[in-house]
Structures are given as structure tokens and as C-alpha cells.
Amino acid sequence: MMPVALLPRACLLLALSTFTVAQSLVVDAANERSVAPAFEVVDPASTNATAPLFDGETRQFTNAVLKNLTDLQLTNTVLFAFPDVFAKADIELGSAINSTCKTFSDDFVGFPGFVTNRVFNLLLGGSLIQTTPFASPCFSDFGNQDADKCAHISANWHNDSYSHTDDPTSVNAVLFQGMSCVPPSLNPGQITCTLGGYPKMSIRATTVAQVQLAINLARNLNLRLVIKNTGHDFAAKSTGAAGVSIWTHNMKGINFYENYIEGPYKGPAFKLGAGVQVYEAYEAAHKEGVTIVGGEGRVLSMEVVTADGRFVTASETSNPDLFWALRGGGGSTYGVVTSMVVKAFPKMPVTTLMFSFSTSQNVTVDQFWAGVRTYFGGFINYTEAGTYGYFSLRGMGGNYAFAMKPWFAPNMNRSALEALAAPLLDDLAGRLSIPIEPVFAEYDSFYEAWDVSFPLEAWGSGQSRAGGRLFPRSSWEDEAALSNTFEAVRYVVDQGGAVIGFHIAASPGSGHPDNAVNPAWRETVFHGVNLASWDRDASPEEIETRSRRLTDDWGQRWRDVSPGSGAYLSESDYIEPDFQHSFWGEKYDRLYELKKKLDPYDLFYAHQAVGSENWETSELLYGHLPSQNSRLCRKATAS
């Protein structure tokens, strides 16, 4: 092991009483400029890692570092200690910290103050960020008002998701955050900017030590802990009022292994840092002449910081229970993943198809829906052929529109996709007399096809919310069940909603590994997402009516026609009924027991994640939506 990185001699006096925390900090200013972050460089050979650790993963916070801080006369470093050390320290934190609610930073007088702004930041190596909302230049509250910046943010809010994902705290689901600081163009009545549901501070994490320090402090002070990469989550899982956020976005390491070996697998693989986004992974794979499959790819191992602050490897042979749970168990539940190893596939050609049709003077509503029904009828054929279709259905003001964007066919040439789609296209143009202009394109690689076919996704405005359902193959094998499914989808569009849909099947014909993935995925041929929206000046009553309709009417109809199935956690109703079964089915009981075993401190929480049924927010939006801009408290009946 290399020497422990040392802090300069300093003195921290932290007086803890029943109701307040009084703090003072004296640091030698001359030495502060040369402060090194608190970490020890660990020999990678001493770990169970299945691939070499990234440099940031070798920099760890250990018992030796903690002892060194104590030897340097830094008092109350126990606040950053591991559970066994903290339990031995006879500290009375008082009623401000309790097991009923996560601690709001405002529960402590002066917190966050010197202990976070100075000592915490010193230990982190200067990576502590005090939250400034993304849209704050539009207001005077944070002292950074700037009309030109505000105009740019307003004009590009929806179409520049890169700026949002590069921000420490901006999230897609601003509705559930409380819309406490959005441009006036999104919320004309807003005149102030507050943190709302945004965490109070973030850690720009690039090392394991920084993650460990944040976890230990949050656990020991019972703070709400948030993990964020990009903020692209429809259910606001990457935000939380008055919390501490671990921002993993800058963990961008990428390594390629041509002959990786783990368990029965031997072949190409990539090790990816937690902050790597899909476009970066796809680019890297393309350069190596192989293919990575986004969020659906096989994970071979992970490096994880668990709730006790320890850094471990999770794989088939190391911490297998944790590995089983992480593969499908939902984020922000069991630990903070710093990297993972994923399987790479051979380079593959892809053919795509795009087309659209709509009602017009020459296409009636009945013709339109007959065309959609023909497409629906082929889902088993399309998925068995290994293709994926991404489409939208809208019906604004009685004008209906269908768009295929795209039909994506890996390992298939143009003639093969033409043959697969011919019955549908012939029916549209022939029997139904619906004019279409199908556009086929062939690509040499998955990356090239993906790059052209999938534009940058729009950022959330707070003027809509979504629900979703996984529809089983069995409904396509029964004509009456298929008709009922189709009518349930049409109902949403007829009622003014929108539907985004996918003909999709999980790894057709190749079997499935033993993991925590929702069993409903194994039977799915159609994943549907319904969208309810409202005008930006809609009244609270109108918003509540539309929002409740999505769950109680549209969503219930979809559940009724797919009994026993489920929903995809990441594109589901924010208040999905019986979410345990919907998201995990028969896997949930084991996941819940593992949650209690792996996180006995209830440190990790995310809305409708495993174990979240034991918690509730103290406030609701529009009378029925849990607000992330409120306290997080344990339910009285929680086990």
C-alpha cells in the first residue's frame, strides 16, 4: 500500500447537544492551500475486482485514514466513521436526529456550516458543491441573475438535455421536485427561485473515497442521501429536499478487454464508470469494432460502495446476493455503483424503417385505427424476428397521427426487413388506401443506426406525467384479449392522451440469467407508455383531474387487460398501484429481505424502490402525488 494522504494539522471543535450543533473551525490558512484529499491508495490486487480498478477506485477512505485524522487532532471525525467505529463513540446527537424522519439540514443550527463547507470539503479534496438551481439566473434569489443566461436557458430548456445532465442537480422530473425554480416561460406565475426538492449539496465524485465520505456522513447524521448521474429519471429518484447528493456523472472511465473472463463468460467486455452515458459507451464500442446494448445489456460485475461505507465487488462469485439484487433490483437501493463490466457483442449490421400516417381528408378515423390495428396484430412476428419498433400515437383535436421512429432490425438486411414489414405496408397502402412513404436505411453497425435514428430526448417541463404497462405475449395468442388490449390503448388517445409504444421482447429465444429483473419482461411483446398533459396555465384542480385520470382510468384499463403482468420501473406511473408486484413480481420478497440485510440503516431510498413502502413524504402535490420537496419520514406501520 502507498502512504496515507495526510491533511495539515487543524483543530475542529464540534459541540453536540440535545437540540443544536454549535461549530467552530480553525484551520491554518497557509497550509490549507496544500491540503490533499483524505484517501489511501489501495493495492488493486487486494480486492476481488474482476477487471483492473480505475484510478479513482484505488483511492479509498479506510480505517487507516480515519485513524490518521484522529492522530492529527481532528476531533469528531467520528462523523465520517464506519458503523463499527461510530457505534463505539459515545455521542448524543439529540432529538434532531431520530429514526422517524430523515434529518433536514435545517434541523441543526448552522448546519450545513463550517463542518460541511470546510472540513467536509477538505476531506473531499474540494469537491463539495452548494446547490444553485439550474434556472437560478432567471431570478434574484441566488445572487446570479442574468437576463441573457435566463433567455438562453428558457429557449433551450427542452432541447438541450446535455446542459441539464452536466448540472449537479438538475432533474427531468421537475413536477415532483416541486417546480421550485424553472424559467418563467414554464411557470409564468413564479417570481422566486428556491431549492425545493433539490438536495442542499452535492459531491462531485471521482473517487471511491469521496463516495464513502458522503455515505458515512449521511448515515451517521441520518441525512437523506441522493445518487445522481444525469437526472434523467421520470420519477425524480435523483433528487430529494435538504439532502446530500453523490454526483457520479464525472466517473467517465472506459476500458475495453478483448478477452475478459468471469465465470462461464469468455469474450469481449467493457468496464464503464458510473458516469458513462449510453452515447459514450456506444461510441467506444464502435471504435473497437464491437457492440454494447444500452440498459438491456448483460452486466458481468460491478464495483459498489455499500451502506456501511465499504467498497466491494459484486459478481457471480463475489457478494453474489448483492450482484443478483443489483441486476434488476432498482437504483438507489443497495449501494452506489462506481463502475460495471458489461458484455460486448460482435459488430452487427442494422436496417431501419420509418413511416407515418394520419387522418386527413382522404383518411378517416376508422381507416386510421384499422391501420394501427394491423400493425398491432403482427407483434409476435416482429419480436420473434428480433426486431424492435418505437412508435407514437396522438390524437389532438380529433386529428390522429401514427409515427414509426424507427423500426430497428439488428442483424437484418433491407430485403429481410422489407419482407417482414410487407404485410403491414401492403395493407396500409392497399386495402386501407392510407398513403405512406416508407423509408428504409441500412447501416454497417449498431452505433451508426442508433446515432441517426434516435434524436436527443426532450427535457421535462412539469406539464405532463406518464404511466406504463408491459403487455404479455398471451394477449396476442387470444383474439379477444388482443382486441381488448388494442381498445384500451385506443381509449387513451381518444380521451386526449398520447401513447408511446414499443414492440419489444427480451432476448428472444436465448434464455435468461437468474437476476432480479421483473419476470413480466420475459413474457412481453408490447411496452406501452401513456401520457397525460396540461397547459402551463392550468389550474391546480385541472392538473389533479388529469393526473388522477392517468392512474385511475387509463392505467386501470391497461392493468385490467393484462392481469398478472407488470410495468417497467423507469417508465411507469409515479404512483403505480402495488408497485412491488408491478416492478418485480415474484422476485420482490427476496429483494426486500436483501434490502434489510444489505442496508440495515435504511440509508438508501428512492421513490417506489425496494423498501420504499416503509417511507412517505410529508407533503403531497395536487392532493395525491408525493412531493420530493418535503420531509421523508418513516411510516408508523413500517416494519
Helices and strands as residue ranges (DSSP letters): E 10-16, E 21-27, H 29-32, E 40-41, G 44-46, H 55-58, E 59-60, H 63-71, G 77-80, H 83-88, G 105-107, H 114-114, I 115-120, H 121-124, E 128-130, G 136-138, H 147-156, H 161-165, H 174-177, E 201-204, H 208-220, E 225-228, E 244-247, E 254-262, E 265-273, H 278-288, E 290-291, E 299-306, E 311-315, H 320-326, E 335-343, E 345-346, E 350-358, H 365-377, H 379-384, E 388-396, E 399-410, H 414-429, E 439-443, H 446-453, E 464-472, G 473-476, H 479-494, E 498-503, G 519-523, E 524-533, H 540-549, I 550-555, H 556-560, G 569-571, H 579-584, G 585-587, H 588-598, G 612-614, E 615-617, E 620-621, E 625-626, E 632-634
